[in-house]
Amino acid sequence: MTNLSIKRKLLIYNIFIQVLILMLFSFSIYKTLEVSSKDKLEATLKVILLDIADDIIEHKKELTTREFDEEKEYKFEPLYIRLLKEENRYKEIKNTNFPNDIKTEDNYLKALTLNYIDFEYQEHYIISRLKIQMDKKNYVLEVATNFSTINSTLENLIYILLFIVPVILVLSIIGGYFLIYKSFLPIEKLLQNLKNINASDLSKRLESKNKNDEIDLLSQEINNLLQRLEISFDKVSQFSSDASHELKTPLTIIRGEIEIALRKDRSSNEYKDTLTNCLDELITIQQTIDDLLFLAKNEHEVLEQNEEEIYLDEVSLEAYKEMQTFAKLKNIKLECQIKEPLQIKGHHKLLKIAIKNILKNAITFSHENSTVTISNYQDKDNQVICIEDKGIGISKEDQEKIFDKFYRTDKSRNKESGGTGLGMSIVEKIVKTHKGEIKLQSEENLGTKVYFIFKFLN
């Protein structure tokens, strides 16, 4: 049973339940007909009994000569009638073929209530009795019949059920199989479509007919799962590709430095230079891996902790202070213009990382002795952080690709800035994680403005 398919199990359960229902239904009909037939028989015997009793009382003087012909009168066969008189014991006065195998105890007859009809069921008979009184003498009138009428009716019912029940059972099994087949057909199509989807191609989706039934809802949830898997697989694939591409150069440099150092004996200073170069490349590798891991995370992984209300002026001011030293090294004047306190929900540290990345780029690519400004202000329904520099600017062609991973403009591709080419991708991810938008305005040799735009708190 455990190795059977769900369809076969349902079919077996259906057959079992149908058989059980039909058996209970047949038994119920049989017992109902039996009870109703007995009630009808008792009602008929009661009418006949009362009619005979009235006739006996009315013609009591002709008691010995009266013939009991109610069988013909009521056209009810077989009908057995007997009149008993109480003396020391009840003695039979008159009867019409009353069966000898109907046994009646004298004590039972004496216990009967006067003018009350009593029914007794024996093995093959049903007997109705009525105690009456005439001339201060007690009489018991008995009217009986056998179960031939009931048995005949019940036998006919059994024959009918023996014919009808198998037919109904077969039809119900066919109907059940049809319903099971029709119900599982969409699932089988779903499974067939799922077989065509594999890890090498997660772009396929299950067909949704927008019926909003259980199968359609299942298809939608599977499609949502496939979409999440596709995004995850793409991230893993992109991470592997990006990592292998970006780590190849520093690893090659490290290998070259070590191979050159090992070709002959070197002075301690030369070994130190080699180790320093290797360390610089290892730091680059470590930074690249950390940045790639951050970009590979899902939004809920980035926001592991509960969101909190943060003030943009506080975050901007902290970033401004932490970048002052770097600005002085580059002979850049850093200014902070905070007009009013603005508030959003998010993560203080992540947002500060994004602001510092933009400030670092602005300082790095600004002309010497120029100014970089960070400002906070309100613009209609938005809260804005703006970072402006007077540097080399970004061409329109480069602006379209600036947020791509490992992309560097021609002016900064030499890596002297110390970046990994992932800073702008990280900034974009952090801003989007905070339900914000990042915009860029730049002209070559005139400068660049970067805007972080956030909606007001509800």
N, C-alpha and C positions, 0 to 999 in steps of 0.2 A: 504493500500500500504506500510505503514511504517513497518508493522509486517511481510511482506513477506521476504523470503530469497533472497539473491543476485541473485541466479540462476533464480528464478521466476521473479524477477524484470527485469533481462536482457532479459528473454524470452518475457515478455510483451513489453518491449522497442523494441525488435527485430520485434515483430508482428506489432506494431504501425509504426515503420520506414518502414518496408516492404510494408505495406498497402499504406502508404503515397507515397513511391517511385513508386509503381505500378500504383497508381492513376495519379500521375504526368506523368509517362511514357505513360499511355494509353491516357491521354488528349493530350500530345504532339504528339503522333502518329496520333490521330484523327484530330487535327488541321493541322498537316503537310499534311496529305492526303487530307483534305478539300481544303487547299490552293493550293496544287499541282494539284488537280482535276479541280479547277476553272481556274488555269493558262492554263492547257491543253485545257479546254473548250474554253477559250478566244482565244487561238492560232488556234484552229480548226475553230471557227467562223470568225476569221480574214482572214484565207485562203479562206474560202467560200465567204466571203463578197468581197474580192478583185477580186476573179474569176468572180463573178456575175457582179461586177462593170465594169471590163474590157469587159466582153461580152456585157453589155448594151451599153457602149460607142462605141464598134465596130459595133454593129447592132442597132444603134439608130433609123434607119428608120423602123425597125420591132418591135419597142418598144411595141406597143399595141397587137401584135400577138404573142410575145415571151412567151413561157411557162417556168416557173421556176421549173426545175426537178432536182435540185442539191441534194435533199433529197435522190433520188435513185442513183445519180451519186456518191455521197460521202458515201452512205450507212449510213447516219447519221439521226437518228430519235429521237424525232420529230424535224423538221426544219420548221420555219415559216419565210416567205419572204414577204416584202412589199416595194413598190416603191412609194414615195410621190413627188409631184411637187409643187414648191412654186409659188403661184399667190398672191392674197391678203392674203391668208393663205395657209398652206400646205394641199393639197388634195391628196387623195389616187388615184393612177393611176392603180395599179395592186397589187394583193396579192395572197398568197397561204395559205388559212386557217389561216390567221393571227388572233390570239385570240383577242376578243373584250375587254377583261379585262386588256389588256396592254394599259395603259393610257400615252399619250404623249402630252405635252403642246406645243402649237405653238411657244411660246417665246423660249422654250428650243431648238426647232429645228432651229429657226433662229439664235440662238447663237452658233450653231456648227461651227467649223472651217472647211474651204474648204479643201478637200483631207486629212482629219485627222480622224482616226477611234476612235470612242468614245464608251465606254461600260457603261451600266447602269444596276443595279441590282434592280429588283422589287420583290414583295413577292414570286412569284413562277417562275420567268423568269429571264434570262440574255439576254440583247438586245445589239447588236452591230450596230452602225450607221456610215455611211460614206456620207458626203456631196460632191456631184460632180456637175459639170457644163457642160451643153450641149446646144449649140445654145443660149448662154448667159442667159440660164434659170438654176435656182438652183434646184437640185433634192436631195432627201435624201433616201438612200437605207438602209432598216432595215432588219437584219437577227437575229432571236431570237430562243431560245430553252428553255425548262424548266429544272428543276433540277432533273429530274428522274434518269439520269445516275449517277449524283453525289450522290443522296440520296440512290440509290441502292448500290453503292460502300461503302458508309459510314455505311449503315445498315449491310452489310456483315462484315465490320470491327468490328462493335459493337458485332455482334454474335460471331465472333472469339475471341474478347477480353473477352466477358462474359464466354467463355469456357476456354481460356488460362490463364487468370489472376488468377482465383481460384486455378488452378493446380500449377501455379508458386508459389502462395502464400503458399499453403500447403507444396510444396517441400522446399521452403525457410525456413518455420517454422521448418520442420523436420531437415533440414541442420543446422539451427541456434541452435536448441536444442542439436544436436549431437556435434557441436563445443563447446557449453557452457558446456555440460557434460564432454567432453574430457578435456577442459581447467581446470575445477574445480576438476577433478579426483585426480591430484597430491595434490591439497590443502586439499581435504577430507582425503587422506592418511596421509598428514602431521598432520592434526587435530587429526586423530585416534592415531598416534604415540605420539602426545603431551599429549593425555589423559592418556597414560601409564607412564608419567613422573610426579612424585610428589616430595614434599619436603623431603620425607624419602629416596628417591633414585634419586639423580641428576646425576648419572654416565651415564645414558643412553643418546644416541645421535641420532639425526635424520639421516636417510640414505641420503648420498649425492652421486649423480650419475656423478658429474663433467661435467655436460652439459653446465655450465655457463649461463643457462637461469635464468629468474626472480625467478622461484620456487627454483632452486638450490641455488641461491644467498641468498634467504630468509632462506633456511635450514641452510646454513653456518652461517648466522648472528644469527639465533636462537641457533645453537650449540655454537657459541662464547658467547652468553648471558648465556646459561646453564653452560658453563665452568666458567664464572665469578661468577655466582650464587653459583655453587658448591664450588668454592674457598672461597667465602664469608661465606657460610653456614659451611664449614669445619673450618674456622677461628673462627666463633662464637661458634661452638661446642667445638673446641679445647680450646678456651678461657674459656668457662664454665667449661670444665673438668679440665683444668689446675688450674683455680682459686679455684674451690671447693677442689681440691686435696691439693694445696699448702697452702690455707688459713685455712684448717681444724686444722692443728697442732697449729699455734699461737693462734687461737680462743679458742682451748681447754685449752691451757696454761693460757690464760687470765681468762677463766671461773674458772679454778682450783684455780688460785691465789685469785680471788675474793671470791670464796666459802670458802676457808680456812680462809681468813681474816675475814669473817662474822660469823664464828663458835663461836667466843668468842671475848671479848674485847681485843684490842691490844694496844701496845704502839705506840706513834707517829712515832718512827723510823721504827717499823714493818710495819705500814701503808705506810710510805714513800718507803720502800723496795718493797712492793706489787705494789704500783703505778709506781715505776721505772721499775719493771719487765713488767708490763702491757704496759707502754709507749714504751719500747724496742720492744715488740711484735707488737704493733700498727705501729711503724715505719717500721718494717719488712713487715707488711701487706700493708702499703701505698706504699712502694718501689716495692713490688711484683705487685700490681695493676697497678702502673705507667708503669712498664716494660712490663706487659701483654698488656696493651692498646697500647703501642708503637709497639709491635710485631703484634698486630691485624690490624694495619693500612695498607692500600694499599700503593704502592710506590708513587702514585701521591699525597696521603695524607701526606706522610712523607716529600715530596718535595713541600710543599704548596707554598713556595716563589720561585721566579725566581732563577735559578741557577746563580752562579757568578764564576768568575775565582779566584781560591784560590791557595796559595803557600804552598806546602807541608812542606817546611822548617819552615815557620812561625807557622803553626799548630803544628808541632812536637815540636818546641821550646817552645810554650805556654804550651803544655801538660807536657813537661819536667819540666818546672819551677813550675807548679801547683802541681806536684807530689813529689817535693823535700822534703817537710815537712813529707809526709807519708813515704818516703824512709828513712829519718833520724830516725823516730820512730821505724822502723824495723831494724835499723843498716845495711842498704843497701846503697852502693854507686851507684848513678845514673849518667850515662854519656850520653852526646849527641854528635853525630858525623854527622855533616851535610856537605856533600862534595860540593853540588851545589844546587841552587834554582830550584825547579821543580814545574810545574804548571798543574792543572786539573780544570775541571768545577765541581762545587758541592756546598756543604754547610759547611762553616767553623766550626760551632758549633757541627754539627752532627759528622763530622770526628774527631774532638777533643775528643768527648765522646768515640768513638771507640778506639782511641789511649790510652786514660786514662784507659779504662777498661782493656786493655791488659797490660799496665804498672802496674796497681794495682795487677793483677794476678801474673805478673812476680815478683814483690816485695814481695807479700804475700808468695809465694811458693819458694822463693830463700833461700839458706843457709845464715845464719847470716854472716855479713862482706864480702859478695860476691858483684859482680857488675852486674848491669842491664844496658844495652846499647840500645839506640835508634839511628838509623842511617837512612839517606836518600841517595839514589844513583840511578844512571841510569844503567839499564841492558838491552842492545840492544834496543828494541823498547818499553821497559817498564820503568815506574817510580816506585821505590820500597821504602817502609818504612819497616824497619826491627827492631824488638824488641827482644833482646836476653838476656836470664838470665842463671845463673849457679845454678839452683835450683834442686828440686826433680825430675823434668821431668814428662812425661806422658807416660804410657804404650801404646803399639800399640792397645790394645783392647779399651782403653779409648779414644785414638785419633779418632777412628771411630765414637764415640758418643759425642764428646766434644761440638759439636754445637747443640745438642738436648736440648730442653727446660727442665729446672729443673734437668739437669744431672750434678752430681758432682762426681769427682774421689773419690775413697775410702779415700784418704789422706785428702780430704777437706770436707767430707760429714758432719762433725760435726757442720758446720755453724759458727764456731768461726771466720771465715774470714769475716762474716757479709754480705755475698752475698745472692742473691735469686736464684742462679742457672740459671739466664736468661742472664747474661752478655755476654757470647759467642754467644748466639743467636742474641742478639741485635747488637753485633759487625759484625756478618756475614750479617745481614740485611742492616746495614749502608754501608758496603763495596759494596755489590751487588747493592744497590741503586745508588752508584757512578760509576756503570759499571765496578767495579773492581773485584779482586779475592783475596781470603785469603788462605794462605797455612801454614801448620804447620810441623815443624821438631822437634822431641823430642826424647831423650833417658833417661831412668830412672836413677836418681842420677847424671846425667851429665848436664842437662839443656834443655832449649826449645828455639826455634826460631820461631817467628810468622812474616809472610810476608804479607804486603798489596801491591798488584800489580795493577797498573793502566796503561792504554794505554796513549800515548802522545795525546795532543790536536790536532785535525785536523786543 
